[in-house]
Amino acid sequence: MTHVHAAPLAQIDPVTLYGILRLRVDVFVVEQNCPYPELDGVDTEPTTEHLWIEVDRDPVATVRTLVDADGLHHLGRVATHAAHRGQGYAATLVRAGLTRIGERPVQIGAQAYLEEWYSRFGFVRNGEDYLEDGIAHLPMRREPDGAV
């Protein structure tokens, strides 16, 4: 059974936090060849929670949840190390994040090619495609009665 860790930034030990942030930079900046400020300030917000899965004490998959100023829940920064894809880690983390959020609407900004994948969790498109850092994205929302 895969163990999901969850904590706000201040409760994550520095070595684990470094591993989570490095994983996100490796996937979103290096692998996707997309130079942008991955460290966006959201990680330190009091409503942000980080979830991750470790293999041999190294974070290999991660997601974060947060609540914005309007009270809307968000899920994002879903990343899995290339060598650990295909294990179901991302799906496990998305389900865990949705469970922790509970019966509330959740908004995501999904990379466009993942629309069908996110629909498995009850997310539906709720706006037009847009470019973010040169990558096609679309807004998606999951209502409280969505499937997990």
DOKE-327077 format. One record per residue: residue number from 0; residue in three letters; chain; x, y, z of N, C-alpha, C, CB in turn. Coordinates in steps of 0.001 Angstrom, whole numbers. Atoms other than C-alpha are relative to their C-alpha. Glycine has a CB too. Example, Ala and Ser with C-alpha at 12.3 -4.5 7.8 and 13.67 -1.06 7.14 Angstrom:
SITE  seq  type  mol      n_u      n_v      n_w     ca_u     ca_v     ca_w      c_u      c_v      c_w     cb_u     cb_v     cb_w
SITE    0   ALA    A      890    -1190        0    12300    -4500     7800      900     1200        0     -992       27     1246
SITE    1   SER    A     -820    -1190      -60    13670    -1060     7140     -770     1090      730      414      462    -1415
This chain:
SITE  seq  type  mol      n_u      n_v      n_w     ca_u     ca_v     ca_w      c_u      c_v      c_w     cb_u     cb_v     cb_w
SITE    0   MET    A      850    -1190        0        0        0        0      885     1240        0     -961        6     1228
SITE    1   THR    A     -745    -1245      112     1268     3454     -910     -417      948     1114     -222      652    -1379
SITE    2   HIS    A      285     -940    -1081     1554     5880     1988       54     1431     -529     1000     -187     1167
SITE    3   VAL    A       56    -1407      386      497     9477     1323      335      848     1219    -1404      377     -576
SITE    4   HIS    A     -374     -952    -1037     2217    12106     3440     -732     1318     -295     1568      206       54
SITE    5   ALA    A      670    -1286      189      464    15448     4001      386      941     1123    -1535     -173      -57
SITE    6   ALA    A     -378     -987    -1010     1549    18622     5764       70     1382     -628     1351     -366      650
SITE    7   PRO    A     -309    -1351      480     1722    22398     5478     1520      139      -67     -632     1106      934
SITE    8   LEU    A    -1429     -192      223     5140    23698     4442      802       37     1297      228     1272     -769
SITE    9   ALA    A     -752     -171    -1243     6228    24625     7986      209    -1302      759     -705      983      888
SITE   10   GLN    A     -128     1274     -706     5787    21019     9133      762    -1054     -796    -1364     -528      345
SITE   11   ILE    A     -762      943      826     7839    19403     6354     1481      175      320     -277      224    -1534
SITE   12   ASP    A    -1419     -134     -310    11420    18596     7243      737      531    -1230      599    -1361      461
SITE   13   PRO    A     -686     -687     1110    13927    20549     5111      464     -926    -1132     1191      739      537
SITE   14   VAL    A     -480      905     1046    15331    17535     3243    -1171     -481     -860      744    -1209      623
SITE   15   THR    A     1190      415      753    11860    16323     2255     -530     1158     -835    -1098     -516      955
SITE   16   LEU    A      467    -1166      748    10789    19829     1268      882      251    -1218      -24     1242      902
SITE   17   TYR    A     -922     -156     1125    13899    20158     -890     -331    -1021    -1092     1470     -163      469
SITE   18   GLY    A      330     1038      974    12973    16858    -2568    -1290      293     -754     -114    -1335      692
SITE   19   ILE    A     1271     -349      640     9404    18001    -3262      203     1134    -1000    -1051      403     1059
SITE   20   LEU    A     -214    -1151      886    10509    21336    -4718      886     -361    -1180      620     1159      775
SITE   21   ARG    A     -866      419     1108    13278    19745    -6767     -802     -835    -1004     1218     -812      532
SITE   22   LEU    A      847      797      876    10781    17228    -8164     -852      908     -882     -894     -943      823
SITE   23   ARG    A      843     -908      788     8453    20040    -9240      822      768    -1024     -733      980      919
SITE   24   VAL    A     -852     -716      954    11292    22009   -10843      451     -945    -1101     1226      620      710
SITE   25   ASP    A     -432      968     1012    12573    18876   -12603    -1100     -282    -1016      433    -1301      667
SITE   26   VAL    A     1110      319      906     9120    18152   -14062     -477     1237     -755    -1167     -614      785
SITE   27   PHE    A      660    -1143      631     7645    21589   -14727      947      962     -707     -769      750     1024
SITE   28   VAL    A     -940     -950      602    10743    23623   -15575      962     -713     -955      793      739     1099
SITE   29   VAL    A    -1024      672      806    13419    21218   -16845     -637     -908    -1055      940     -819      904
SITE   30   GLU    A      571      980      934    11431    18345   -18395     -907      658    -1038     -785    -1059      767
SITE   31   GLN    A      931     -640      928     8769    20582   -19921      613     1219     -681    -1265      404      731
SITE   32   ASN    A     -731    -1107      629    11395    23138   -20965     -803     1297      108      305     -320    -1486
SITE   33   CYS    A      893    -1122     -242     9343    25882   -19382      544      869     1130    -1417     -497      334
SITE   34   PRO    A     -551     -842    -1067    11328    28517   -17510    -1060      964      552     1214      794     -523
SITE   35   TYR    A      967     -864     -672     8961    30154   -15043      269      -96     1498    -1486     -405     -348
SITE   36   PRO    A     -260       21    -1441     8951    30942   -11306     -809    -1086      714     -319     1361      607
SITE   37   GLU    A      676     1121     -657     7999    27529    -9904     -273      305     1478      847    -1279     -127
SITE   38   LEU    A      209     -401    -1386     8438    28903    -6393     -812     1299      -19     1373      184      767
SITE   39   ASP    A      928    -1099      267     5381    31145    -6599     -574      675     1241    -1117     -502     -824
SITE   40   GLY    A      523     -597    -1217     4745    32044    -2963    -1213     -713      563     -342     1414     -253
SITE   41   VAL    A     1203      687     -449     1647    29850    -2749      333    -1098     1012     -746     -594    -1196
SITE   42   ASP    A     -379     1091     -900     3532    27065     -985       -2      410     1464     1362     -518     -371
SITE   43   THR    A     -103     -478    -1377     3897    29208     2131    -1324      501      576     1015     1098       71
SITE   44   GLU    A     1300     -478     -474      238    30259     2369     -542     -927     1089    -1005       97    -1172
SITE   45   PRO    A      502      842    -1096    -1473    29037     5553    -1055    -1016     -432     -576      870     1076
SITE   46   THR    A     1026      949      456    -4216    27296     3517      559    -1033     -974    -1148      751     -659
SITE   47   THR    A     -611      957      924    -1749    25327     1376      450    -1241      751     1191      639     -740
SITE   48   GLU    A     -460     1270     -553    -1157    21669     2098      710     -771    -1116    -1196     -831      599
SITE   49   HIS    A     -781      799      946     1452    19510      376     -244    -1471      287     1521      337       90
SITE   50   LEU    A      139     1447     -115      868    15837     -280     1092     -618     -856    -1432     -492     -443
SITE   51   TRP    A    -1045      635      785     3569    13480    -1467      107    -1477      334     1335      690      233
SITE   52   ILE    A     -288     1427     -158     4585     9868    -1895     1508     -162     -102     -750     -879    -1082
SITE   53   GLU    A    -1436      247      -10     8071     8637    -1104      309    -1434     -411      580      290     1383
SITE   54   VAL    A     -586     1302      248    10103     5734    -2404     1425       94      534      -47     -403    -1543
SITE   55   ASP    A    -1317      -32     -645    13189     4971     -338      298     1376      603     1092     -375    -1011
SITE   56   ARG    A      -78    -1291     -696    12558     8227     1582      190     1209     -915     1120      -39      979
SITE   57   ASP    A      -76    -1108      954    12697    10354    -1584    -1391      281     -559     1000     -321    -1149
SITE   58   PRO    A     1286     -320      630     9576    12225    -2770       51     -300    -1505     -368     1490      240
SITE   59   VAL    A       42      352     1423     8630    10765    -6165    -1274      486     -671      124    -1504     -171
SITE   60   ALA    A     1237     -559      548     5161    12287    -6593     -541      999     1012    -1059    -1123     -315
SITE   61   THR    A      491    -1056     -888     3485    15384    -5210    -1219      699     -595     1108     1023      275
SITE   62   VAL    A     1125     -861      369      395    17587    -5305     -163      998     1140    -1337     -832     -253
SITE   63   ARG    A      317     -924    -1082     -679    20653    -3374    -1454      415     -114      928     1237      -30
SITE   64   THR    A     1358     -532      -58    -4074    21884    -2270       82     1358      686     -983     -979      763
SITE   65   LEU    A       45    -1298     -655    -5010    25385    -1221    -1402      575      -87     1019      965     -626
SITE   66   VAL    A     1265     -729       17    -7915    27670     -488      350     1446     -309     -792     -136     1372
SITE   67   ASP    A     -319    -1378      370    -7891    31065    -2200     -759      999      880     -331      243    -1483
SITE   68   ALA    A      601    -1061     -819    -9022    34405     -746    -1524      -15      -43      502     1352     -460
SITE   69   ASP    A     1454       77      114   -12582    33758    -1983     -570    -1277      611     -407       91    -1451
SITE   70   GLY    A      460     1238     -622   -12742    30407     -189      -97    -1181     -947    -1320      225      618
SITE   71   LEU    A       51     1095      972   -12444    28300    -3368     1225     -895      166      -79      552    -1451
SITE   72   HIS    A    -1078      982     -120   -10370    25131    -3097      627     -263    -1366     -527    -1317      613
SITE   73   HIS    A     -759      290     1218    -7668    24397    -5665      883    -1211      242      854     1223     -435
SITE   74   LEU    A     -917     1118      -19    -5603    21357    -6469      952      215    -1164     -749    -1383      -95
SITE   75   GLY    A     -936     -230     1089    -2424    21633    -8499     1397     -492      303       48     1449     -327
SITE   76   ARG    A    -1403      412      -88     1279    21065    -9031      106    -1518      140      696      696     1190
SITE   77   VAL    A      -41     1465       22      607    17374    -9699     1227     -405     -809    -1324     -617     -611
SITE   78   ALA    A    -1239      388      683     4008    15899   -10553      475    -1354      491     1098     1055      217
SITE   79   THR    A     -593     1296     -320     5573    12454   -10680     1347      -87     -697     -934    -1182     -427
SITE   80   HIS    A    -1336      198      567     9255    11722   -11226     -109     -959    -1184      999     -552     1078
SITE   81   ALA    A       86      790     1229     9773    10276   -14722      225    -1491      237     1007      506    -1005
SITE   82   ALA    A     -314     1409     -251    11230     7030   -13368    -1083     -724      800     1315     -104      732
SITE   83   HIS    A     1037      602     -836     8129     6437   -11211    -1398      147     -592       31      619     1375
SITE   84   ARG    A     1314     -127      639     5323     7121   -13689     -561    -1379     -321       94      855    -1286
SITE   85   GLY    A      658     1267      306     2786     4421   -14418     -298     -839     1235      850     -793     -942
SITE   86   GLN    A      243      719    -1256     2556     3386   -10749    -1324      406      651     1147      248      973
SITE   87   GLY    A     1253     -477     -580     -687     5273   -10083      184     1013     1119     -779    -1156      515
SITE   88   TYR    A     -264     -945    -1091      975     7731    -7706     -785     1300     -155     1487      309       72
SITE   89   ALA    A      720    -1260      205     -570    10841    -9268    -1484     -182      314      185      506    -1452
SITE   90   ALA    A     1415      255     -283    -4063     9320    -9134     -230     -162     1501     -483    -1257     -750
SITE   91   THR    A      111      168    -1450    -3503     8296    -5519       25     1349      701     1132     -891      531
SITE   92   LEU    A     -111    -1324     -629    -2458    11840    -4622    -1209      883     -296     1269      698     -473
SITE   93   VAL    A     1180     -801      326    -5351    13480    -6481    -1179     -468      851     -342     -101    -1517
SITE   94   ARG    A     1095      517     -833    -7815    11189    -4688      177      427     1460      -71    -1542      -98
SITE   95   ALA    A     -261     -390    -1388    -6150    11913    -1343     -266     1493      199     1455     -340      394
SITE   96   GLY    A      252    -1436      -88    -6243    15657    -2008    -1485      301        2      674      729    -1150
SITE   97   LEU    A     1446     -222       57    -9921    15515    -2931     -676     -472     1281     -606     -720    -1209
SITE   98   THR    A      551      492    -1267   -10685    13465      168      257     1012     1108      613    -1371      371
SITE   99   ARG    A     -335     -981    -1035    -8894    16026     2347     -791     1293     -172     1496      302      -25
SITE  100   ILE    A      813    -1201      263   -10767    18892      665    -1444     -246      418       63      395    -1503
SITE  101   GLY    A     1361      346     -403   -14045    17099     1274    -1038      435    -1018     -315      619     1334
SITE  102   GLU    A     1132     -315      878   -17412    17995     -167      -79     1492     -287    -1311     -481      626
SITE  103   ARG    A      -59    -1409      406   -16467    21374    -1613      375       71    -1473     1022      800      871
SITE  104   PRO    A     -447     -163     1388   -16044    22660    -5176     1519      156      -48     -689     1225     -659
SITE  105   VAL    A    -1447      -69      171   -12467    22331    -6444      301      454    -1428      671    -1380      303
SITE  106   GLN    A     -411     -540     1304   -10859    24286    -9306     1427     -450     -295     -103     1564      -25
SITE  107   ILE    A    -1359      291      441    -7797    23208   -11303      274      708    -1315      220    -1519     -147
SITE  108   GLY    A     -460     -448     1301    -5808    24574   -14197      782    -1156     -591      870     1315       95
SITE  109   ALA    A     -597     1237      507    -5054    21391   -16133      711      224    -1324    -1067    -1074     -163
SITE  110   GLN    A     -597       11     1333    -2648    20910   -18973    -1013     -671     -911     1402     -746      -24
SITE  111   ALA    A     1103      398      882    -4970    20416   -21934       -4    -1491     -332       64      791    -1279
SITE  112   TYR    A      -29     1407      387    -3775    16936   -22834     -460     -930     1137     1407     -382     -443
SITE  113   LEU    A      424      803    -1148    -4810    15746   -19338    -1490      151      327      820      378     1210
SITE  114   GLU    A     1431     -222     -261    -8481    16766   -19637     -725    -1312      295     -660      701    -1198
SITE  115   GLU    A      690     1280     -205    -9696    13167   -19948      453     -652     1308      261     -955    -1191
SITE  116   TRP    A     -508      599    -1234    -7441    12007   -17098     -678      640     1213     1539      159       93
SITE  117   TYR    A      639     -680    -1132    -8833    14654   -14709    -1502     -259       52      258     1499      -77
SITE  118   SER    A     1441      279       -7   -12387    13857   -15793     -305    -1284      771     -533     -111    -1442
SITE  119   ARG    A      184     1230     -785   -11907    10448   -14117     -302      303     1469     1251     -882      -99
SITE  120   PHE    A      193     -387    -1396   -12016    12322   -10801    -1199      935      168     1260      671      536
SITE  121   GLY    A     1195     -833      -71   -15185    14252   -11631      194     1435     -440     -510       -3     1372
SITE  122   PHE    A     -236    -1359      485   -13570    17390   -13071     -604      166    -1392     1516      320      -25
SITE  123   VAL    A      537     -331     1323   -15297    19063   -16022      518     1382     -392    -1573      -38       -7
SITE  124   ARG    A     -455    -1286      543   -14138    21892   -18238     -990     1086      388      158      -68    -1548
SITE  125   ASN    A      894    -1116     -317   -15499    25247   -17118      533     1315     -567     -185      119     1519
SITE  126   GLY    A     -493    -1198      655   -13881    27693   -19516      808     -355    -1235      842      826      961
SITE  127   GLU    A     -759      165     1243   -11782    28212   -22613     1452     -366      285      -62     1282     -837
SITE  128   ASP    A    -1436      290      -76    -8273    26902   -23231      776     1307      109      471     -815    -1241
SITE  129   TYR    A     -885    -1155     -113    -5455    29283   -22394     1442     -493       12     -318      835     1282
SITE  130   LEU    A    -1422      333      -71    -1692    29346   -22639      562      474     1325      779      629    -1177
SITE  131   GLU    A     -711     -373    -1218      310    29312   -19443     1443     -434     -187     -644     -654     1286
SITE  132   ASP    A    -1418      273      211     4061    29575   -19906      226     -847    -1252      588     -704     1220
SITE  133   GLY    A     -175      671     1281     3666    28341   -23484     -632    -1376      -93     1433     -119     -291
SITE  134   ILE    A      630     1327      -11     1692    25207   -22545    -1519      183       47      501     -861     1222
SITE  135   ALA    A     1467      -75       41    -2006    24732   -23415     -595     -556     1295     -555     -778    -1223
SITE  136   HIS    A      696      370    -1227    -4158    24594   -20266    -1495      237     -183      542      805     1214
SITE  137   LEU    A     1422     -283      -31    -7859    24598   -19495     -464       -3     1443     -796    -1025     -841
SITE  138   PRO    A      554        9    -1350    -9855    25420   -16394     -981    -1164      153     -698     1345      313
SITE  139   MET    A      918     1098     -293   -11703    22498   -14809     -482      155     1439      689    -1396     -219
SITE  140   ARG    A      598     -121    -1330   -13977    22267   -11800     -648    -1333      365    -1049     1165       48
SITE  141   ARG    A      664     1198     -529   -15220    19437    -9631     -980      457     1051     1026    -1031      593
SITE  142   GLU    A     1034     -350     -975   -18475    19899    -7784       -5    -1044     1114    -1405       93     -678
SITE  143   PRO    A      -63      901    -1154   -18996    18284    -4375     -460    -1419     -261     -807      555     1090
SITE  144   ASP    A      481     1360      242   -20844    15295    -5808      832     -725    -1069    -1468       36     -422
SITE  145   GLY    A     -853      618     1011   -17978    14501    -8238      575    -1325      471     1123      938     -378
SITE  146   ALA    A     -567     1330     -319   -16490    11015    -8396     1442      141      470      -66     -945    -1237
SITE  147   VAL    A    -1396       75     -445   -13274    10259    -6551      432    -1370     -326      191      321     1524
